[in-house]
């Protein structure tokens, strides 16, 4: 019997808990220099950019985020003016929670710990 469907060798990272944010950031793009990005949600694995600059699948940008500092991310998918970005590395949980605390100043947006 032949297996059907995708045979994934890694965990689907899109299932990671996402936290809503409203965070403008400047990304460093290799070809275009500094680009304005707006992060609308973030997880320990990546973030969603909406509006602003057009990115193509495979584009790499470096962003500076609270607590974690400079981190590289690459575009995994794009749809209209939305772009799914994946970090080059996973952010440690304690650093991630501290980062969310700074990116979500409104406590009503924060998920309970």
Secondary structure, 3 states (H helix, E strand, C coil): CCCCCCCCCCCCHHHCCCEEEEEEEEEEECCCEEEEEEEEEECCCEEEEECCCCCCCCCEEEEEECCCEEEEEEEEEEECCEEEEEECCCCCHHHHHHHHHHHCCCHHHCCCC
